[in-house]
């Protein structure tokens, strides 16, 4: 049987199940629960084109004997992580392209895939870490499109970062094309059309980040798509090494550390992309210092629901207009920055097992929110997942986008 173009890193033993395939990640819930109890990863096929459901084989794959031994041992106080592995290995050659198109659409956003000879051989291993999603794609040649009609079909707002590890690839968006060699990466925005082209066998890591969150940290985000960041130096090199380490250790990462690690990866992505921002005048040193004073003052009082820009101005013995001028040119206003910091703090608490006895509302109120509905809307808008989803994931690799529009 045909295999993915690059061999898997370790031996795998299989236990076969069967379940009807569908776009809903709730299908096969019993099999999923059984897999979780066994400490296993899953191969989950999606539905074929035109909406006709097929009965694909659902394989629960246990990792090598060393990991099986760990699964039988006394479990640590945090949950064992769960990966999704989607593979064409068990799919008939005539149906592989339809299966693959559904697999990439289910893992990322709705896409249209074509391939030489109308055939693709490959696999996708997907993990989630807090609100960050990391996957590894290993496959044969293909051309992937995100079209206006697919964009209008569902509200999917993500930035995706393709990190080339083998072969060559190209990312095209906004009139630009980034040619990627191993070690390079580029970002693209799911809210606008894009294309990915691979003329031969390839492997990539793909990061998915909530769109609102990344836009709040980057100036001129639309100008950064489809631009190559070299992985041989600077932030690009640091990011490549971090992703490789994370991919190797994600299954044993403690939930308490999940949010912090996810945030570190986000900061490295921002640092790498910031190097691509067109030259702009440097802010005046006085304005930069004032902005840092505002942030320090706000951080010290994030838990205070009465915190306002006016109070910060009074504490710093200056005017509100002066503070707003200090934030001129930043990706967000002072108030937006404060809410973003509070949301990040709640996310970290949701991934902390020591705080699982506290309700989501309690955690939100402890960080300055006063209305549960406002918090829920703001959290979903920033991270693309509900607070409940993040807590249930507990920093593990179960997918946090189960409520994605279909």
C-alpha positions as CSV (number, residue, x, y, z in Angstrom):
1,X,0.0,0.0,0.0
2,X,1.2,3.5,-0.8
3,X,2.7,5.4,2.1
4,X,3.2,9.1,2.8
5,X,6.4,10.4,1.0
6,X,8.4,10.5,4.3
7,X,8.4,7.7,6.7
8,X,6.9,8.1,10.2
9,X,9.4,8.6,13.0
10,X,8.3,5.6,15.1
11,X,6.6,2.3,14.8
12,X,2.8,2.3,15.2
13,X,0.5,-0.5,16.2
14,X,-3.2,-0.3,15.2
15,X,-6.6,-1.1,16.6
16,X,-9.4,-0.7,14.1
17,X,-12.8,0.7,14.7
18,X,-15.5,2.0,12.4
19,X,-17.7,5.1,12.5
20,X,-19.7,7.1,10.0
21,X,-17.6,10.1,8.8
22,X,-18.9,13.6,9.0
23,X,-17.7,17.2,9.4
24,X,-18.9,17.1,13.0
25,X,-16.2,16.2,15.5
26,X,-18.9,14.7,17.7
27,X,-19.3,11.7,15.4
28,X,-17.8,8.6,16.8
29,X,-17.8,10.0,20.3
30,X,-17.7,6.5,21.8
31,X,-14.6,5.6,19.8
32,X,-13.0,8.9,20.8
33,X,-13.7,8.2,24.5
34,X,-12.3,4.8,24.2
35,X,-9.2,6.2,22.5
36,X,-8.7,8.7,25.2
37,X,-8.8,6.1,27.9
38,X,-6.2,4.1,26.0
39,X,-3.9,7.1,25.7
40,X,-4.1,6.9,21.9
41,X,-4.1,9.1,18.9
42,X,-6.7,8.9,16.3
43,X,-7.0,8.6,12.5
44,X,-10.2,10.4,11.6
45,X,-11.3,10.5,8.0
46,X,-13.7,13.2,6.8
47,X,-16.6,12.9,4.4
48,X,-16.1,12.8,0.7
49,X,-17.0,15.5,-1.8
50,X,-20.6,16.5,-2.6
51,X,-21.8,15.6,0.8
52,X,-22.1,11.8,0.3
53,X,-21.1,10.1,3.6
54,X,-18.9,7.1,3.4
55,X,-18.0,4.6,6.1
56,X,-14.3,5.2,6.4
57,X,-12.2,3.0,8.8
58,X,-11.6,4.9,12.1
59,X,-8.2,3.7,13.4
60,X,-7.1,4.3,16.9
61,X,-3.3,4.2,16.8
62,X,-1.3,3.6,19.9
63,X,2.3,4.8,19.8
64,X,5.3,2.6,20.4
65,X,5.8,0.2,23.2
66,X,7.5,2.7,25.4
67,X,4.5,5.0,25.3
68,X,2.1,2.1,25.8
69,X,4.0,1.3,29.0
70,X,3.6,4.9,30.1
71,X,-0.1,4.7,29.4
72,X,-0.5,1.8,31.7
73,X,1.5,3.4,34.4
74,X,0.0,5.7,37.0
75,X,-1.1,8.9,35.3
76,X,0.2,12.3,36.2
77,X,-2.3,14.8,37.7
78,X,-2.8,16.3,34.2
79,X,-4.6,14.7,31.4
80,X,-2.9,12.7,28.7
81,X,-2.8,14.6,25.4
82,X,-4.8,13.4,22.4
83,X,-3.7,13.9,18.8
84,X,-5.7,13.6,15.6
85,X,-4.0,11.7,12.8
86,X,-5.7,11.8,9.4
87,X,-4.1,9.6,6.8
88,X,-4.8,8.3,3.3
89,X,-3.2,5.0,4.0
90,X,-6.5,3.1,4.3
91,X,-8.3,5.0,1.6
92,X,-8.9,3.6,-1.9
93,X,-6.8,5.4,-4.6
94,X,-9.9,6.5,-6.4
95,X,-11.2,8.3,-3.3
96,X,-7.9,9.7,-1.9
97,X,-8.2,13.2,-3.3
98,X,-11.8,13.6,-2.1
99,X,-10.8,12.3,1.3
100,X,-7.7,14.6,1.4
101,X,-9.7,17.6,0.5
102,X,-12.0,17.0,3.4
103,X,-9.1,16.3,5.7
104,X,-7.4,19.6,5.1
105,X,-10.7,21.5,5.2
106,X,-11.6,19.8,8.6
107,X,-8.1,20.6,10.0
108,X,-7.7,24.1,8.8
109,X,-10.4,26.1,6.9
110,X,-12.5,25.3,3.9
111,X,-10.2,24.6,1.0
112,X,-10.2,23.2,-2.6
113,X,-7.4,20.8,-3.4
114,X,-6.3,19.6,-6.8
115,X,-3.4,17.2,-7.5
116,X,-1.5,15.7,-10.5
117,X,-3.3,12.6,-11.6
118,X,-6.1,13.5,-9.2
119,X,-4.3,11.6,-6.4
120,X,-2.7,12.6,-3.1
121,X,-0.9,10.4,-0.6
122,X,-0.3,12.0,2.8
123,X,-1.1,12.5,6.4
124,X,-1.9,15.3,8.9
125,X,-1.1,15.1,12.5
126,X,-2.9,17.8,14.4
127,X,-2.5,19.0,18.0
128,X,-3.9,21.9,20.0
129,X,-2.2,23.8,22.8
130,X,-4.5,26.3,24.6
131,X,-5.8,28.4,21.6
132,X,-2.8,27.6,19.4
133,X,-3.1,24.7,16.9
134,X,-0.1,23.0,15.5
135,X,-0.1,20.3,12.8
136,X,2.4,18.5,10.6
137,X,1.5,17.8,7.0
138,X,3.4,15.2,5.0
139,X,2.1,14.7,1.5
140,X,2.7,14.5,-2.3
141,X,2.3,17.3,-4.8
142,X,-0.9,19.4,-4.7
143,X,-2.4,22.8,-5.3
144,X,-4.6,24.3,-2.5
145,X,-7.0,27.2,-3.0
146,X,-9.0,29.3,-0.6
147,X,-11.6,31.0,-2.8
148,X,-14.1,33.8,-2.2
149,X,-17.0,31.4,-2.2
150,X,-15.3,29.2,0.4
151,X,-14.6,32.2,2.6
152,X,-18.3,33.3,2.4
153,X,-19.5,29.9,3.3
154,X,-18.3,30.0,6.9
155,X,-16.9,32.5,9.4
156,X,-13.3,31.3,9.8
157,X,-10.9,34.0,11.0
158,X,-7.4,32.6,11.4
159,X,-3.8,33.5,10.5
160,X,-1.9,30.4,9.4
161,X,1.8,30.1,9.4
162,X,3.4,27.5,7.1
163,X,6.9,26.4,8.2
164,X,8.6,24.4,5.5
165,X,10.7,21.5,6.8
166,X,11.1,19.3,3.6
167,X,10.7,19.9,-0.1
168,X,9.6,23.3,-1.5
169,X,6.4,25.3,-1.3
170,X,4.8,28.6,-2.3
171,X,2.3,30.8,-0.6
172,X,0.4,33.3,-2.7
173,X,-1.9,36.1,-1.2
174,X,-2.6,39.8,-1.7
175,X,-0.6,39.9,-5.0
176,X,2.5,38.4,-3.5
177,X,4.1,35.0,-3.6
178,X,6.5,33.6,-1.0
179,X,8.7,30.7,-2.2
180,X,9.6,28.6,0.8
181,X,12.7,26.3,1.2
182,X,13.3,24.2,4.3
183,X,13.5,26.4,7.3
184,X,11.5,29.3,5.9
185,X,8.0,30.3,6.9
186,X,5.2,32.6,5.7
187,X,1.9,33.7,7.1
188,X,-1.5,34.0,5.3
189,X,-5.0,35.2,6.4
190,X,-8.0,32.9,6.1
191,X,-10.4,35.9,5.6
192,X,-8.9,36.6,2.1
193,X,-8.2,34.3,-0.9
194,X,-4.9,32.5,-1.0
195,X,-3.1,29.6,-2.8
196,X,-0.6,27.1,-1.7
197,X,1.4,25.2,-4.3
198,X,3.7,22.2,-3.8
199,X,5.2,20.7,-7.0
200,X,6.6,17.6,-5.2
201,X,6.7,15.7,-1.9
202,X,6.8,18.1,1.0
203,X,6.5,18.4,4.8
204,X,5.3,21.5,6.7
205,X,4.4,22.5,10.2
206,X,1.3,24.7,10.2
207,X,0.4,27.0,13.0
208,X,-3.2,28.3,13.3
209,X,-3.6,31.5,15.4
210,X,-6.9,33.4,16.0
211,X,-7.1,36.4,13.6
212,X,-8.2,39.0,16.1
213,X,-5.4,38.1,18.5
214,X,-2.6,38.4,16.0
215,X,-4.0,41.6,14.5
216,X,-4.0,43.2,18.0
217,X,-0.2,42.6,18.1
218,X,0.9,43.6,14.6
219,X,0.9,46.8,12.8
220,X,-0.3,46.6,9.1
221,X,-1.0,42.8,9.3
222,X,-2.4,42.7,5.7
223,X,1.0,43.8,4.5
224,X,2.7,40.8,6.1
225,X,1.0,38.0,4.2
226,X,2.9,35.8,1.7
227,X,6.3,37.3,2.7
228,X,9.1,34.8,3.4
229,X,10.8,34.9,6.8
230,X,14.1,33.1,6.6
231,X,14.6,30.4,9.3
232,X,18.4,30.6,9.1
233,X,18.7,33.6,11.4
234,X,17.0,35.8,13.9
235,X,13.4,35.3,15.1
236,X,12.8,32.9,12.2
237,X,15.6,30.5,13.4
238,X,14.3,30.7,17.0
239,X,10.8,29.9,15.9
240,X,11.8,26.9,13.8
241,X,13.7,25.4,16.8
242,X,10.8,26.1,19.2
243,X,8.3,24.5,16.9
244,X,10.4,21.4,16.5
245,X,10.8,21.1,20.2
246,X,7.2,21.7,20.9
247,X,6.1,19.1,18.3
248,X,8.3,16.5,20.0
249,X,7.1,17.3,23.6
250,X,3.5,18.5,23.1
251,X,2.1,15.1,24.2
252,X,3.7,15.4,27.7
253,X,3.3,19.1,28.3
254,X,1.6,19.9,31.6
255,X,-1.6,22.0,31.1
256,X,-0.4,24.6,33.6
257,X,2.4,25.4,31.1
258,X,0.3,25.2,28.0
259,X,-1.0,28.7,27.9
260,X,2.5,30.2,28.6
261,X,4.1,28.1,25.9
262,X,1.3,29.0,23.4
263,X,1.8,32.7,24.2
264,X,5.6,32.3,23.8
265,X,5.1,30.8,20.3
266,X,2.7,33.7,19.4
267,X,5.4,36.2,20.5
268,X,8.0,34.6,18.4
269,X,5.7,34.6,15.4
270,X,5.0,38.3,15.9
271,X,8.8,39.0,16.3
272,X,9.5,37.2,13.0
273,X,6.8,39.0,11.1
274,X,7.6,42.4,12.7
275,X,10.9,42.3,10.8
276,X,8.9,42.5,7.6
277,X,7.0,45.7,8.5
278,X,7.9,48.4,6.0
279,X,10.2,51.1,7.3
280,X,8.3,53.5,9.5
281,X,9.7,56.4,11.5
282,X,10.7,55.2,14.9
283,X,8.5,56.5,17.7
284,X,9.9,59.3,19.8
285,X,11.7,57.9,22.9
286,X,9.5,60.0,25.2
287,X,6.4,58.5,23.6
288,X,7.8,55.0,23.9
289,X,8.6,55.5,27.6
290,X,5.1,56.9,28.3
291,X,3.5,53.9,26.6
292,X,5.5,51.5,28.7
293,X,4.5,53.5,31.9
294,X,0.8,53.1,30.9
295,X,1.3,49.3,30.4
296,X,3.1,48.9,33.7
297,X,0.4,50.8,35.5
298,X,-2.4,48.8,33.8
299,X,-0.7,45.5,34.5
300,X,-0.6,46.3,38.2
301,X,-4.4,46.9,38.2
302,X,-5.7,44.4,35.7
303,X,-7.9,42.7,38.3
304,X,-9.5,46.1,39.2
305,X,-12.9,46.3,37.3
306,X,-12.9,50.1,37.9
307,X,-9.7,50.6,35.9
308,X,-10.1,53.3,33.3
309,X,-7.8,55.3,31.0
310,X,-8.7,58.4,33.0
311,X,-7.5,56.8,36.3
312,X,-4.2,55.8,34.6
313,X,-3.7,59.3,33.4
314,X,-4.4,60.7,36.9
315,X,-1.9,58.2,38.5
316,X,0.7,59.2,36.0
317,X,-0.1,62.9,36.4
318,X,-0.8,63.5,32.8
319,X,-3.8,64.0,30.5
320,X,-5.9,61.3,28.8
321,X,-5.1,62.8,25.4
322,X,-1.3,62.4,26.1
323,X,-1.8,58.7,26.8
324,X,-3.8,58.2,23.6
325,X,-1.0,60.0,21.6
326,X,1.5,57.6,23.2
327,X,-0.5,54.7,21.7
328,X,-0.8,56.3,18.3
329,X,0.4,53.9,15.6
330,X,-0.1,50.9,17.9
331,X,-2.2,48.0,16.7
332,X,-4.8,48.7,19.4
333,X,-6.0,51.4,21.7
334,X,-5.2,51.5,25.5
335,X,-8.6,50.1,26.4
336,X,-8.3,47.3,23.8
337,X,-4.9,46.5,25.1
338,X,-6.2,46.2,28.7
339,X,-9.0,43.9,27.7
340,X,-6.6,41.7,25.7
341,X,-4.3,41.4,28.7
342,X,-7.2,40.4,30.8
343,X,-8.4,37.8,28.3
344,X,-4.8,36.3,28.1
345,X,-4.8,36.1,31.9
346,X,-8.1,34.2,32.0
347,X,-6.9,31.8,29.3
348,X,-3.8,31.0,31.4
349,X,-6.0,30.3,34.4
350,X,-8.3,28.1,32.4
351,X,-5.4,25.9,31.6
352,X,-4.2,25.6,35.2
353,X,-5.4,22.4,36.8
354,X,-5.0,24.0,40.2
355,X,-7.9,26.3,39.4
356,X,-10.3,23.8,37.9
357,X,-12.5,24.1,41.1
358,X,-13.3,27.7,40.2
359,X,-16.0,28.5,37.7
360,X,-15.3,30.2,34.4
361,X,-17.3,33.3,35.5
362,X,-15.3,33.4,38.8
363,X,-12.1,33.5,36.9
364,X,-13.3,36.2,34.5
365,X,-14.6,38.4,37.3
366,X,-11.3,38.0,39.1
367,X,-9.6,39.6,36.1
368,X,-11.8,42.7,36.0
369,X,-14.7,41.5,33.9
370,X,-18.1,42.4,35.3
371,X,-20.5,40.9,32.8
372,X,-20.3,37.2,31.9
373,X,-21.9,37.7,28.4
374,X,-19.4,40.4,27.5
375,X,-16.6,38.1,28.6
376,X,-17.9,35.2,26.6
377,X,-18.2,37.2,23.4
378,X,-14.8,38.9,23.9
379,X,-13.0,35.5,24.6
380,X,-14.5,33.9,21.5
381,X,-13.6,36.9,19.3
382,X,-10.0,37.0,20.5
383,X,-9.2,33.2,20.5
384,X,-11.7,31.7,18.1
385,X,-12.7,29.2,20.9
386,X,-15.1,29.4,23.8
387,X,-13.7,29.5,27.3
388,X,-15.4,26.2,28.0
389,X,-13.6,24.6,25.0
390,X,-10.3,25.8,26.3
391,X,-10.9,24.6,29.8
392,X,-12.1,21.1,28.5
393,X,-9.0,20.9,26.4
394,X,-7.0,21.7,29.5
395,X,-3.9,22.5,27.5
396,X,-4.1,19.1,25.9
397,X,-4.2,18.4,22.1
398,X,-7.9,17.9,21.7
399,X,-9.2,20.3,19.2
400,X,-10.7,23.5,20.4
401,X,-12.7,24.4,17.3
402,X,-15.5,21.8,17.6
403,X,-18.1,24.6,17.3
404,X,-16.6,25.9,14.0
405,X,-19.3,26.9,11.5
406,X,-20.2,24.2,9.0
